[in-house]
């Protein structure tokens, strides 16, 4: 990891401390996000209603007794902001270090690039004309369009989540049905339909079944347990690096952890390159 106390980084000591503080704050928001979610689940905020239908079937629907807490969206949005700001702080610090000037050349045009296509990269390449080739090459190498699975690229994920968050007062989060655990006596219970994993709205049908006449739907013949997590409501599954299809890096909790780790690696790696460049210049 970059040693911020190394003499070569002295000209950007403040910028590096600011970047590290933002990463630490993102970690705090991540922990807050997890704590708020755990507290919400501890209150048993949703139940399953059994609703007899006119055709003799039984519909099992989700009823939400408590809405998702707004603190969840606040922690989520603030985490994204700190990560995006840490990237921009890092690039500014790198520009100062390699140029020996503060503010550096083209300071107003500097922003950590996130380009989805080669054409986007080329159209914005002039922003980085005052940076050394090795720094620019390192930035380009981690762009989403260079990734094996672009939808799973952490820069692309962060860019999309942060972009949406800036244009909404509260980021849209919802309950994600992650797993069914069902044990049923098939001689007495005929399961006609089960919902698929995904975002589940209040009142959504989870399952439809038919119970044989005279049987009572009890835990002895029917036991259903559902596992929920929280995710953005427009989450999409896609093909990942392993060849399997799923949510990028799994549940939102794992995705946020991946974003934090990737941001640390991106910033540390670029600072190391800039430090080597400044050392050679000396």
Secondary structure, DSSP 8 states (H G I E B T S, - for coil): ---TTSGGGGGGHHHHHHHHHHHHHHHHHHHHHHHHHHHHHHTT-EEEEEEE-TTS-EEEEEEESS---HHHHHHHHHHHHHHHHHHHHHHHHHHHHHHT-SS-TTGGG------SSHHHHHHTGGGGTTS-HHHHHHHHHTSGGGSSSGGG-HHHHHHHHHHHHHTSSS--EEEEEEEEEEEE-TTTEEEEEE--SEE--TT-EEEEEEE-TT----TTTEEEEEEEEEEETT--EEE-TTS-EEETTSSHHHHHHHHHHHHHHHHHHHHHHHHHHHHHH-
